Structures are given as structure tokens and as C-alpha cells.
């Protein structure tokens, strides 16, 4: 075990690590300034268990109905050796009939529903390299592949929906999503989230090729989303350029390499350990856990509630500290360099003399204060 693993193990405590996945990677890019999230995810700490022990409301999960609908749609698209998918890809990517072949690596060499991730990864790797070297007939569709991506020195398993391999040797990642495309337009937020997930798969595929001395540019920036069309269950395939998401994720992953620095900033022995006591509940006093979390620097924004289970805890903490970030990204941007609401108010009413960097903002705050006072006088 490396010393980095050992230090992350101390931070995690007795529980086994939860691996990164495309969703956690996408969440990291949503708030790259949050050291707390970076540390918790790198250590593989179960945030849901933290939330339960902190006694704060658990985030709403997708309903079982919505999950079942998503699974049914994916099965519908990849049914019969990908038969419904092939015409969509043929149209989207210009594949010809004789190129299309299909392999499902969900269960490898057994009748089990799913083989272990490691085995599926080995199988995926061999299929992709074989196709890339063209020793066998190129695989056009690889269903349920498993890729690996290095995240902060760790290998994270990722499961794209499908990888398509085109005749000219370019790989494309395909994501099957159950949110609809209505009159050619998907929900922008959902499409961006799907493209960020796909970006993780693109980077993992590039890492695999690069590790085997193959050019990374054989994995396209163009990814394909397959969604229900309008309000039907008929699938439609749309090409998207995910270059921005790939660049963004790649930049953030390289920033994660400064994990040792983040760990150095913690007091020795800091841990989020939730080892159970005799009653099977975590033995750790809640206050101790809160204190351990407080040593990891957060960067709360109202957007956290969309991607992080700890949002209610971090929001309360930020409000108690009067952090400007609780007021949203626009206000945080306007008050750049001023961390607390108390400082902003003190600058506005003249109780605090601005530093040279704060002079322009202080002037704007005093102007806003005057307008507010005038309006209040008019109302009286
Ligand atoms: S909710 Fe907290 S831990 Fe999660 S990203 Fe936001 S600030 Fe970081």
C-alpha cells in the first residue's frame, strides 16, 4: 500500500473505499474549488453514511419508477445485439452495414448477470486493443464495457453504456439516457451532465490507448447521446461535441494530483471513521465528525445541492459563518475577495476601512447602501 493510500485510509476509517464513478467525477467538476469534496471522494468515503450520521435530510433520490424506466429504455435500445441502435448509429456516424458487430461484456465466461468489474475490464481492454490493432474484425459496438481512469493516483472503474468503433479507427462513446429530446432539444442541464459523464469515459479510453502506445486522438471528442424522441419511447441519436467537458474534466483531474498537499493541511489523525459500535450504529460522537469535516476546507455554493449529499451540512456551516457564497455565484463574483457578509456590511456602513484591493467594492457597497436608505426613507 502506498503512503498516499495509507493516509487516505486513515481519513476514511474502517469502511471499505467507495470507488469514483462517472457521476462523482462529474460532480467534482461542478465545484472544483471544494477541497472537502476532493478529499472525501479521493478517500472513497461514503457521503450518504456521513449524512445519515450527521442527522441531516437525505437528498431526494430518483424514484424507483424513474430508475425502472431508464433501465427499460436502455434494454430496448441495446436489445437483440444492439439491433435498434445500429440504424441510429449508421445514420449518426455514417456506419455501413458490414462494419456492424456487437459484443456484450456484461457477463464474461459465466451465466451470471454481471461479472466482476476487474474481469469485465480485462475483457473490455482486450477487445478494444484488438480492434485498435485490427488483428480481428473491428468491433463496432461494445456493450456494457468497463474502463479504468486514474484519479488522484487511484484506478477508478467506469461503466459507459456503449463504445462504438468506426471503420477509420475512431472510437466514439455512446450514452443512453432516458430524458427526452423534444423537437430536437434536450434539457440543457441534463445534456451537460450526460456529456460530462461521457467526458470521463473518453478520458479513460484515451488513457487505455496511451498506455498501449496508441494515439489518444483515436477517441473522438464527439459523443453520441441516445434519448427517447419527443414524448414517445422511440430512440433518437444526437452527436455532441464534448471537447469543453473533456478539457474541463481533464484540468480538474490534474489538479487532484495535489492530494498530498490537501492531506498535509489536515491535523494529524483527522478521520471520518464511522466504525459501528455494539448496536451496529456508528460509535463516533456526531460532534467529532462535524469537527473532522470542519478541518477540510469547503467551498459551498447554492449549486452544491444539485450534486453533493453534504449540501445541507455545508450550507448551515456557511450560513453560520456568514459566508458570501451562500448568496449565490453572482453576489460572490460581485464581492470577489470579500469572504463574509459581515465584512461587506462593515465596508458599506464605513465601520471597516477598505484595503487597497477593496476600495472599488467598498465604494459600490456604499453607493448601494445610500440607494437602499433613500428607498427606505421614501417608504416612510
Ligand atoms: S456540499 Fe460541501 S462538500 Fe459538497 S461540494 Fe459543496 S461545499 Fe463541498
Boltz pocket constraint, residues with backbone or C-beta under 6 A from the ligand:
constraints:
  - pocket:
      binder: B
      contacts: [[A, 31], [A, 34], [A, 36], [A, 37], [A, 298], [A, 299], [A, 300], [A, 301], [A, 304], [A, 305], [A, 308], [A, 309], [A, 310], [A, 311], [A, 312], [A, 314]]
      max_distance: 6.0
